[in-house]
Every structure is written in C-alpha cells, then in structure tokens.
Amino acid sequence: MVFIKVAKCTSLAVSTVPLGLCAIAVGYLFGSFLQAVSYCPDMEDGMFTYTMLGFALVETFMVIIVGTMSFILNF
C-alpha cells in the first residue's frame, strides 16, 4: 500500500515538469517581444497581439498536458 502512495506522489511530481517548461517558454516569448519592440517600436500593437496569441497557446498546452498526465498517472 505504501508503494502505491509513493508511486502516485512521484507521478504527480513528474506531471508538474511541464509547468516549469511553460514558464521558460513564457519568459522567452515576452523577452523576444521586448527585443522586437526595441528594434521596431512602430509595430508594437501587431507584435503584442501575436505575443498574446502565443502566450494563450502555451498556457493552453500546459493545462492540457498537466491535466492529462495527472489524470492518467493517478487513476
């Protein structure tokens, strides 16, 4: 019984790895946005729209992967 609890805790810890990877992706995304705005300030509105679209896709990916992994591994 203890082995099952240890396996579930380990699998839950492994399922949170995508959270860190998504945090890295969001940092890279907004860092690239700031760099692009510094090169061309006229295009800020258009680039911000695409940056927010990328942010939404990264966050959606995170929710799908973490939710699926935690559901599969813990049941």
C-alpha positions in Angstrom: 0.0 0.0 0.0 2.9 2.4 0.8 4.4 1.6 -2.6 1.3 2.8 -4.4 1.2 6.0 -2.4 4.9 6.6 -3.2 4.3 5.9 -6.9 1.4 8.3 -7.0 3.4 11.1 -5.3 6.3 10.5 -7.7 4.0 10.5 -10.7 2.3 13.7 -9.6 5.8 15.3 -9.2 6.7 14.2 -12.7 3.5 15.6 -14.1 4.4 19.1 -12.9 7.5 19.3 -15.0 5.6 20.9 -17.9 4.8 23.8 -15.6 8.4 24.7 -15.4 8.9 24.3 -19.2 5.9 26.6 -19.8 7.3 29.2 -17.5 10.5 29.1 -19.5 8.6 29.4 -22.8 6.6 32.4 -21.5 9.8 34.2 -20.4 11.4 33.5 -23.8 8.2 34.8 -25.5 8.0 38.1 -23.7 11.8 38.6 -23.8 11.6 38.2 -27.6 8.7 40.6 -27.7 10.7 43.3 -25.8 13.7 42.8 -28.1 11.5 43.1 -31.2 9.8 46.3 -29.8 13.2 47.8 -29.1 14.2 47.3 -32.7 10.9 48.5 -34.2 8.6 50.5 -31.9 6.1 51.2 -34.7 5.0 47.6 -34.8 4.3 47.3 -31.1 0.5 46.7 -31.4 0.8 44.0 -34.0 3.6 42.2 -32.2 1.7 42.4 -28.9 -1.3 40.7 -30.5 0.9 37.8 -31.7 2.7 37.6 -28.4 -0.6 37.3 -26.5 -1.7 34.6 -29.0 1.5 32.7 -28.3 1.0 33.1 -24.6 -2.5 31.7 -24.8 -1.3 28.7 -26.8 1.5 28.0 -24.3 -0.9 28.2 -21.4 -3.5 26.0 -23.1 -0.8 23.4 -23.9 0.2 23.5 -20.2 -3.3 22.9 -19.0 -3.9 20.0 -21.4 -0.6 18.3 -20.7 -0.6 18.7 -16.9 -4.3 17.8 -16.6 -3.9 14.7 -18.8 -0.7 13.5 -17.2 -2.1 13.9 -13.7 -5.4 12.2 -14.6 -3.7 9.2 -16.3 -0.9 8.7 -13.7 -3.1 9.0 -10.6 -6.0 6.8 -11.6 
